[in-house]
Each structure stands twice: as structure tokens, then as C-alpha cells.
Amino acid sequence: MAIKKENAELRDKIVAGIKKATEKLIEATAAKNDYLVICVNGEIKKVPAKELLKK
């Protein structure tokens, strides 16, 4: 089943928006020297936001 061109474009815009929002969240949290809680391979971890900026 092929994805319609309009749906693919919409999906790409949504994904780009999510990435941009995530980057802003990480930057704002790092500016406060705070932590973010993330899931890595099913394991919940509390990580300094500055560490995520390095990646």
C-alpha cells in the first residue's frame, strides 16, 4: 500500500516539527542545568540535558 504524496508531505512536516520542538526542549533544559527523563532500549534514564546536546 503506497502512501499518497500529500500524506507523505504532511508526515514529513510533522516529523520536522517534532524534531524542532525536541531540540528547543533540550536547549531550554540545558540552559537551566536541568535533567530530562528519556527511555533508552526500554530503560528509563535521567540524563543531564547538556549531555544530550553533545549528540
Residue frames as qw, qx, qy, qz and C-alpha x, y, z in Angstrom:
[[0.000, 0.890, 0.455, 0.000, 0.00, 0.00, 0.00],
 [0.456, 0.307, 0.010, 0.835, 1.59, 3.25, -1.16],
 [0.171, -0.630, -0.388, 0.651, 1.43, 6.45, 0.83],
 [0.340, 0.846, 0.345, 0.221, -0.21, 9.29, -1.06],
 [0.483, 0.388, -0.091, 0.779, 2.08, 12.19, -1.87],
 [0.264, -0.712, -0.009, -0.651, 0.03, 14.62, 0.26],
 [0.832, -0.542, -0.086, -0.083, 0.17, 12.26, 3.23],
 [0.824, 0.021, -0.118, 0.553, 3.91, 11.80, 2.85],
 [0.229, 0.552, -0.066, 0.799, 4.46, 15.56, 2.75],
 [0.532, -0.693, -0.035, -0.486, 2.28, 16.06, 5.82],
 [0.918, -0.332, -0.130, 0.177, 4.14, 13.29, 7.65],
 [0.657, 0.248, -0.124, 0.701, 7.48, 14.91, 6.79],
 [0.068, -0.654, 0.048, -0.752, 6.28, 18.28, 8.13],
 [0.747, -0.603, -0.078, -0.268, 5.03, 16.70, 11.35],
 [0.899, -0.142, -0.132, 0.392, 8.30, 14.83, 11.91],
 [0.429, 0.433, -0.106, 0.786, 10.31, 18.01, 11.25],
 [0.340, -0.699, -0.006, -0.629, 8.15, 19.91, 13.75],
 [0.873, -0.477, -0.104, -0.019, 8.63, 17.24, 16.41],
 [0.784, 0.091, -0.137, 0.598, 12.40, 17.30, 15.90],
 [0.158, 0.576, -0.067, 0.799, 12.48, 21.10, 16.17],
 [0.582, -0.672, -0.041, -0.457, 10.36, 21.07, 19.35],
 [0.922, -0.291, -0.140, 0.212, 12.58, 18.38, 20.88],
 [0.603, 0.290, -0.138, 0.731, 15.72, 20.39, 20.12],
 [0.138, -0.659, 0.044, -0.738, 14.19, 23.51, 21.71],
 [0.793, -0.563, -0.104, -0.210, 13.23, 21.49, 24.81],
 [0.873, -0.095, -0.151, 0.454, 16.75, 20.11, 25.18],
 [0.378, 0.447, -0.095, 0.805, 18.33, 23.56, 24.70],
 [0.370, -0.685, -0.011, -0.628, 15.99, 25.23, 27.21],
 [0.877, -0.467, -0.105, -0.030, 16.53, 22.49, 29.78],
 [0.783, 0.097, -0.150, 0.595, 20.31, 22.58, 29.30],
 [0.120, 0.628, -0.078, 0.765, 20.29, 26.34, 29.86],
 [0.594, -0.645, 0.077, -0.475, 18.79, 25.67, 33.30],
 [0.121, 0.436, -0.860, 0.237, 21.35, 22.91, 34.07],
 [0.729, -0.083, 0.391, -0.555, 18.45, 20.51, 34.47],
 [0.268, -0.133, 0.944, 0.142, 17.75, 16.89, 33.56],
 [0.669, 0.152, -0.283, -0.670, 15.45, 15.14, 31.09],
 [0.631, -0.096, 0.745, -0.193, 13.94, 11.70, 31.56],
 [0.536, 0.444, -0.506, -0.510, 14.34, 9.51, 28.48],
 [0.916, -0.037, 0.368, -0.156, 13.78, 5.88, 27.53],
 [0.241, 0.640, -0.692, -0.230, 16.81, 4.04, 26.13],
 [0.424, 0.138, -0.886, -0.127, 16.22, 0.45, 24.99],
 [0.627, -0.473, -0.568, -0.247, 13.22, 0.19, 27.31],
 [0.572, -0.342, -0.457, 0.589, 15.16, 1.54, 30.31],
 [0.085, -0.952, -0.213, -0.202, 14.13, 4.85, 31.88],
 [0.653, -0.062, -0.170, 0.735, 17.08, 7.18, 32.50],
 [0.114, -0.967, -0.145, 0.178, 17.52, 10.65, 34.00],
 [0.707, 0.198, 0.164, 0.659, 20.10, 12.41, 31.83],
 [0.158, -0.628, -0.045, 0.761, 21.59, 15.91, 32.08],
 [0.552, 0.779, 0.264, -0.139, 20.24, 17.89, 29.12],
 [0.041, 0.847, -0.452, -0.278, 23.74, 19.16, 28.36],
 [0.462, -0.240, 0.830, 0.198, 24.79, 15.58, 27.69],
 [0.587, 0.531, 0.611, -0.002, 22.04, 15.29, 25.06],
 [0.274, 0.917, -0.077, -0.279, 23.29, 18.46, 23.36],
 [0.278, -0.589, 0.685, 0.327, 26.63, 16.76, 22.73],
 [0.549, 0.139, 0.809, 0.160, 24.96, 14.17, 20.50]]
